[in-house]
Amino acid sequence: LLMKDKILLMKRKILLKNKILLMKNKCLLMKHKFLLMKHKILLKNKILLENKKLLMKNKILLKHKILLTKHRILLMKHKILLMRHRILLMKNKILLMKNKILLTKNRILLMKIKILLKNKQLLMKNKCLLMKHKFLLMKHKILLMKHKNLLTKNRILLMILMPNLMTNMCQPKQNLRLRVIHHRTNLF
């Protein structure tokens, strides 16, 4: 009986130990579950954080792509503007050439106008000279008329004073004519 009691005690002790171990196991299991839960939560949080980071990166990449496309569009516009600017430069060069040609034409016209002005001045001078010449001719005519009048007066006087010398009047007439012709040539 003693032995049986001892065995029973031993069995109880073992059972108690087993119960304690079971309890410990349960506690450990609970801890393990708790840690697993924590780990899962942490993992989820990590994944969520990484996802957020990736999302942010994607957003940044998208923005960068949009900016790149905008930049390309601006570059294309800039190239178009450059081409237009070159075309305008070429047009300006052509206009400059035309202006130079027009300037040379204007200079030629100015030269022609100067020549024409000189010609006008010369014409005016010629007109003045002609007027002077006409005036001198008129004077000469008046002088000739006076001279003729004087000659006629002289003849009349000669006729009155010396009627006998009528026959000899031919010779002085010729002399007088010669004098008049000589006078005319001197005037001219």
C-alpha positions in Angstrom: 0.0 0.0 0.0 2.8 2.3 0.8 4.2 1.6 -2.5 1.0 2.2 -4.2 0.6 5.4 -2.4 4.1 6.4 -3.5 3.3 5.6 -7.0 0.1 7.5 -6.8 1.9 10.4 -5.3 4.4 10.2 -8.0 1.7 10.0 -10.6 0.0 13.1 -9.1 3.3 14.9 -9.0 3.8 14.0 -12.7 0.3 15.1 -13.5 0.8 18.3 -11.7 4.0 18.8 -13.5 2.2 18.0 -16.7 -0.6 20.4 -15.8 2.0 23.1 -15.1 3.8 22.3 -18.3 0.5 22.4 -20.1 -0.3 25.7 -18.6 3.2 26.9 -19.5 2.7 25.6 -23.0 -0.7 27.3 -23.2 1.0 30.5 -22.0 3.7 30.1 -24.5 1.2 29.4 -27.2 -0.7 32.5 -26.2 2.5 34.4 -26.3 3.4 32.9 -29.6 0.0 33.8 -31.0 0.3 37.2 -29.7 3.8 37.6 -31.2 2.5 36.2 -34.5 -0.3 38.7 -34.5 2.2 41.4 -33.7 4.4 40.1 -36.5 1.5 40.1 -38.9 0.5 43.6 -38.0 4.1 44.7 -38.4 4.3 42.9 -41.7 1.1 44.5 -42.8 2.4 47.9 -41.7 5.7 47.4 -43.5 3.9 46.3 -46.7 1.5 49.2 -46.4 4.5 51.6 -45.9 6.3 50.1 -48.8 3.2 50.4 -50.9 2.8 54.0 -49.9 6.4 54.6 -50.7 6.0 52.9 -54.1 2.8 54.9 -54.7 4.6 58.1 -53.9 7.5 57.0 -56.2 4.9 56.2 -58.9 3.3 59.5 -58.5 6.7 61.2 -58.7 7.5 59.2 -61.8 4.2 60.1 -63.4 4.8 63.8 -62.7 8.3 63.4 -64.1 6.9 61.8 -67.2 4.3 64.6 -67.6 7.0 67.1 -67.1 9.2 65.3 -69.7 6.3 65.4 -72.2 5.7 69.0 -71.5 9.4 69.7 -71.9 9.4 67.8 -75.3 6.4 69.8 -76.4 8.2 73.1 -75.4 11.3 71.9 -77.2 9.2 71.3 -80.4 7.6 74.7 -80.1 11.1 76.2 -79.6 12.3 74.5 -82.7 9.3 75.7 -84.7 10.0 79.3 -83.4 13.6 79.0 -84.3 12.6 77.9 -87.8 10.3 80.9 -88.0 13.0 83.1 -86.8 15.4 81.8 -89.4 12.7 82.4 -92.1 12.2 85.9 -90.9 15.9 86.5 -90.9 16.1 85.3 -94.5 13.2 87.6 -95.4 14.9 90.5 -93.6 18.1 89.8 -95.6 16.1 89.8 -98.8 14.5 93.0 -97.8 17.9 94.5 -96.9 19.2 93.5 -100.4 16.1 95.1 -102.0 16.6 98.2 -99.9 20.2 98.4 -101.0 19.1 98.1 -104.7 16.5 100.8 -104.1 19.2 103.0 -102.5 21.5 102.6 -105.5 18.6 103.4 -107.8 17.8 106.4 -105.7 21.4 107.5 -105.9 21.4 107.1 -109.6 18.1 109.1 -109.8 19.6 111.8 -107.6 22.6 112.0 -109.9 20.3 112.2 -112.9 18.3 115.0 -111.0 21.5 116.8 -110.3 22.5 116.6 -114.0 19.0 117.8 -115.0 19.3 120.6 -112.5 22.6 121.6 -114.0 21.0 121.3 -117.4 18.2 123.6 -116.3 20.7 126.1 -114.9 22.6 126.0 -118.2 19.3 126.4 -120.0 18.5 129.4 -117.8 21.9 130.8 -118.5 21.4 130.3 -122.2 18.0 131.9 -122.0 19.6 134.9 -120.2 22.3 135.0 -122.8 19.7 134.9 -125.6 17.8 137.7 -123.9 21.0 139.7 -123.7 21.8 138.9 -127.3 18.2 139.9 -128.3 18.6 143.1 -126.3 21.9 143.8 -128.0 20.4 143.1 -131.4 17.6 145.5 -130.6 20.2 148.1 -129.5 22.1 147.5 -132.7 18.9 147.8 -134.8 18.1 151.1 -133.0 21.6 152.3 -133.6 21.3 151.3 -137.3 18.1 153.2 -137.5 19.7 156.2 -136.0 22.6 155.8 -138.3 20.2 155.6 -141.3 18.4 158.6 -140.1 21.6 160.5 -139.7 22.6 159.4 -143.2 19.3 160.6 -144.6 19.7 163.9 -142.8 23.2 164.3 -144.1 22.0 163.5 -147.6 19.2 166.0 -147.3 21.7 168.6 -146.0 24.0 167.8 -148.8 21.2 168.1 -151.3 20.2 171.5 -149.8 23.7 172.9 -149.4 25.4 171.6 -152.5 23.0 170.9 -155.3 25.9 170.8 -157.7 27.5 167.8 -156.1 24.5 165.5 -156.8 26.4 163.7 -159.5 29.3 162.9 -157.1 27.0 161.4 -154.5 27.4 157.9 -155.6 31.0 157.5 -154.4 30.3 158.7 -150.8 27.2 156.5 -150.8 29.4 153.5 -151.4 31.8 154.6 -148.7 29.0 155.1 -146.3 27.6 151.6 -147.1 31.0 150.1 -146.5 31.2 151.9 -143.2 27.8 150.6 -142.1 28.8 147.0 -143.1 32.0 147.3 -141.1 30.1 148.7 -138.1 27.7 145.7 -138.2 30.5 143.2 -138.3 32.1 144.8 -135.4 29.0 144.6 -133.4 28.5 140.9 -134.1 
